[in-house]
C-alpha cells in the first residue's frame, strides 16, 4: 500500500503541490511519504490541500489527478478522525472519476 500511495503521489499529486509550497517535486514527494509513514496526517494533509488549492483554479472536477488528490485528502482526514470531511473528499473523488469514465466512453 505504501508503494502505491508513494507512486500516485509522486506521479500525479506532488509535482503541483511542490509548486504551491516552493518545494521541488522530489522534496515534496519525500516529505509526503515521510509524513504518511510517520503518521503525521496534518503535514500530509497540508501538502494535499496546497495541491488542491492550486489545481482547483483551472482543473475540471472530472480531472483524474484532482480526483486522486481528493482521495488522498480523504485518507488524511479519516486518519485525523474528521470523518464528515473525509466522506466529502471521497465523494468528490468517486463522482469525479465516475463522470470522467463516462465521458471517455462516449
Secondary structure, 3 states (H helix, E strand, C coil): CHHHHHHHHHHHHHHHHHHHCCCCHHHHHHHHHHHHHCCCHHHHHHHHHHHHHHHHCCCCCCCHHHHHHHHHHHHHHHHCCCHHHHHHHHHHHHHHHHHHHHHHHC
